[in-house]
Amino acid sequence: MKRTIILAMAAVAALTGGLVTTASAENAADDKPVAAADKAKEFAEDGPEIGGFDQVEGTALNVAPQANGRTFVACPAGRVPSGGGGKTSGIHIFFTDSFQEGNGWVIRGTNTNPVGGATESIRAVAICTAPR
């Protein structure tokens, strides 16, 4: 029991003292950690055949008061959606759905303004990456 406690305390001390590092196969020789920002920069510089991403916005869709609307944006040729979302024109329109469909992204929203109120708009946004 004492040995288990001592080993656990040594592991905690090593982790909090910075004695343990993480290394990937790419940098195992120099044993330096890889920062996420460095990896993102590398992907952006390498272009679509290796990594990177495009944020693509669709056209705005007007949604009348008390109505629902659905809009879609497609990824450019050679790219696939890895995520997405949308934008609204005001505070009275709410997303009811956000999902991938085929080679793009769908947003559905409801305008909660009362009848005779303002028309609001929604716009789909897709994050498109190179297929792996």
C-alpha positions, -999 to +999 in steps of 0.1 A: +000+000+000+028+024+009+046+017-024+014+025-044+010+058-026+047+067-030+045+059-068+014+080-072+030+109-054+061+106-076+039+106-107+020+137-096+053+155-088+067+146-122+036+159-140+033+191-121+070+198-122+072+197-160+093+166-161+070+148-185+067+161-221+046+150-250+061+144-284+047+134-317+063+111-343+073+142-362+094+158-335+104+128-314+141+134-322+141+168-305+114+160-279+096+193-281+059+196-276+038+206-307+016+237-302-018+235-317-013+270-332+018+258-350-001+228-364-030+251-376-004+274-393+012+244-410-022+232-423-031+267-436+002+271-454+002+236-470-031+242-488-061+220-496-042+188-506-028+185-471-050+206-447-064+240-442-100+252-444-123+276-460-153+293-443-180+296-469-211+318-464-244+312-483-268+339-494-292+354-469-327+340-468-355+363-456-380+347-432-413+364-426-427+369-391-440+337-375-425+316-403-397+291-407-369+291-433-342+267-445-310+277-463-280+257-476-244+265-486-222+241-506-185+236-502-163+244-532-152+216-555-126+193-539-136+203-503-160+186-478-178+201-448-162+195-414-186+218-395-208+248-399-234+271-384-251+303-394-257+340-390-289+359-383-299+395-390-315+402-356-325+390-322-359+376-331-349+348-353-336+315-338-319+285-353-339+254-350-315+231-369-279+231-380-265+200-398-244+187-427-263+176-458-243+162-487-214+185-496-227+215-475-244+228-445-281+235-437-295+261-413-332+263-404-346+291-384-378+306-370-387+343-370-405+350-336-416+385-345-454+390-343-475+390-374-469+424-391-434+426-375-400+427-391-388+402-416-355+386-404-328+367-424-306+337-418-274+327-436-257+292-436-220+290-430-198+259-437-163+251-427-149+232-457-117+212-456-098+189-480-109+152-478-085+129-461 
